[in-house]
């Protein structure tokens, strides 16, 4: 995962260049892995950080999609706040059957055709899924076990679509080279379901199978607020405690003074 931030124009340009570089380096007809993917640059989300709205980011996503098709010849699907079709809001619905299945389906099923370009996928780069969304935390927990059934059962139990924790997507995947299995997750709203809550629930469910957590890992960046939420809960501090963090007091625009 690559994360970059900047002005809308700079981020748009960087995104298109990233799509071009990925297409030049990655051939999906030779690529193999355990994580679902549809394109060499698989997912390109625009996320509002300061001074922009989701609607602004959706517009940027549409501009990026047009450029990716017109300049690179790679078709585009839109998802989340940029989606043009109700059935394409969720990423997993767009990516279903992955590159190998979709490259055949688009030629015979108009409902699977890209939103921009195509209908055929790029022969080696597939398609780019472009969208706009809130900050997402990509978070994995590796179990000290090689039993994939356990990972899949835990993933099913915790993900939103199965009635588990809200705002959580999860898959059970093998890490064969390490002899471990992984719960691979996306936390789509960390203020509703933060990482420390997920960790505690996975730890509880794993214990029922006699398994412990080997480690957890972040893919990409983590909002400071997510760490503050975990810190406050661990020490049973009130939610206003982050206002007492020195760095928060020193940030530009902060109205707080440094007196305790």
N, C-alpha and C positions, 0 to 999 in steps of 0.2 A: 504494500500500500504506500502511495506517495501522497503527501498532503502539502499544498502550497496555498498561500494567501496573498492578497493584494487588491489593487483597484479592479473594478469590473473589467475594464479593457485589457489589463495585463493578465488577469486570470483567464479570460477568454482565449487570448493568444497562446498562453502557456498550455491550456487544455488541448487545443487543436494540435500544437506541436507534440504534445505527449502522445496523442493518438497516432500521429505520423511515425514517431520513434518506435512505439510499441509494434506497429504494423511491420516496420522494417526489421525488427529483431525476432519476432515470435511467429512461428508457423504452426497454426492449430492442427494441421494434418499430422504433425509430428509430436505435438505437445501431449503429455500425459500427466495427470495429477488426480488428487482425490476431491478437490474443491470444485463445485459447479462453475462453469464459465461458458460464455457465449462468444467472447471476442478477445483478440490480442490485448486491447484495452477493453476490459470487460464492462466496468461500471464507471461512469463519470458523473458524480453528483456535485451540484453547486449548493453551497451551504451559507446562509446569511450569518455573518459574525457581528458587524457593527454598521449601522446606517443603511442597511438593506433589508428588504422583506423577502418572504418566500416567493411572492409574486415576481419581484425583481429577479430572483435567482431562476425562476421558471423561464423568464424571458431570455436570460443568458443561456440557459440550457437549450432553448430552441435555436438561438443564434449559433451556438456551438454545433448542434446537430446538422444544420444546413451547411455549415462550412466543412464539417467532416465528410459529408457526402459529396459536396461540390468540388472540394480540393483533393480529397484522398480516395474517393470512390468507395467508401465504407458505409454501408447502410446503418440507420440509427433507429432505435426504439426509445420512446420516452416513458419515464416512470415517475412515481410519487407525484409531487406537486406539478410536474411538467407533463404528466400523462395526458394524452389526447383521447384515450379510450378507457372506459371504466374498468375493463378487464386487465389493464396494464398498470394499475397503480402499484401493486405489489411486485417487487423485484423477482421473487421466486416464480410468479406467474409468467413473466416475460422470459425468464431463463429456462423454463421447463423444457426438457429434452436436450438442452445444451446445443453446442455447435453441431455435433454429429447428427442429431435428430432434426434440428431446425433447418439445416441446409437442404434437406430433402423435403420437409413439410412446406416450406415457403413456395415451392414450385408447383404444388398441387392444391394448397389450401389458402385462399385469399385472406382468411381471418388471421393467419400467422405472418402475413407480410409485414415488413418494417414500416414504421411511420414515415420515414424519409428514405428514398432510394430503393434499390432493389428492383424486383422482388428477390432476386438471388442474393445470397450473402457473399461477402468478399471471399474468394477461394481459400485464402490462408489467414486472413485477419478477422473473419466472421462478421460481427456487427458490434456496435458500441451501444450500451444502454445508458442514456443520458437522462439526468433528472435533477430535481431540486428537493431538498429535505432539510430537516433539522439536524443538529449535530448527532452523529451516530457513534457509538463506541463499539469497535470490533474487539471482542474479548474471548479468549480461548482458555479452557481449563483442561489440562492433561491429567489423565488418571493413571495410576501405577498398576496398569493391567493391560493385557493384550486382547481382552474379550470385547469385541466390537458390539456384541448384543447388549452389554451393560451400558455402554456409551449411548447407543441408540435409545434404550429404554429411558435413560435419564433425560436425554434431549427431548424426547416425546413428552415426558412428564412436565418439563419446565416451560416449554414454548407456549406462546399465547394461543396458537391455532389449535392446540390440544387441550386448552382449558387451564394452562399453567399460569406463569407470571405474566402480567401485562407488558406490552411493548418489548417483547423478547422473541427473537428467532433463534433456533438452535438445531444443529445437526450433530450426529455422532459419526466421527471419522476415524480411520486407522492411521497410526503413525508407525508403519511397519518397520522402518529403519531403526526405530528406537524401542520397539517392543511395547509401545504404549497405545492408548486410544485417547481421542480428544473430543471434548464438547466444544464445537465451534459455534460462536454466538455473535449476533448483532443486537445491541441494546438500542432500540430506536428512540427511546425517550428516557435518558438516564435519571431524570428527576422523578420519574414514576417508578422505575425499577433500576436502581444503581448497581454497580458491579459488586459491592460487598454483600448485598442481599442475594445476588445470584450465586456468589461463591459459597455462602452459608447453606443455601438450598442444595447445591450440587454436592457439597461435603456431606450433608445429611443423607441424601439419597444414595450416594456412593457407599456410605457406611453400612447401609442396609444390605449391600452386596458384599460386604467384607473388603471393600476397596478404599484406598486413601488417595488424596490428591497429590500428584507428583509436583506440579507447579501450575501457575497460571501465567498468561502472557497477554500483553496489549499489542494489537496490530494498528500501527498509526499512533495518533495523538489522543490525549485524554484531557477533557476540560478540568480546570482547577476545581470547579465546584463539586465534581464527582469525588475528588479526594477529600474535600472539606466535609462532604456528607458522611463519608466513611469514618473520618477522624472523629467527628462529633458523636456518631453513634457508638464507636468503640469506647470512648471515654465518658459517654453519657453527658455530653455537654449540650447546652441549649443551641438551637439553630442559628442564633445571631452571633455565635462565636467567631465565624470568619471575619467579622468586622474588627476583630482584635488581632488579625494577622498583619504583621508589619508591612509586608509587601502590598497588601490590599490598601493600606492607608497611604502608601507612597505612589500609587498608580495615578497617572494623569487624569484629572477630572474628579478625583476623590475629594469629597467635602469634609472628610473626617480629619481631626487633628491627631497628634501622636500621644495625647495624654491618656493614661489607662482609665 
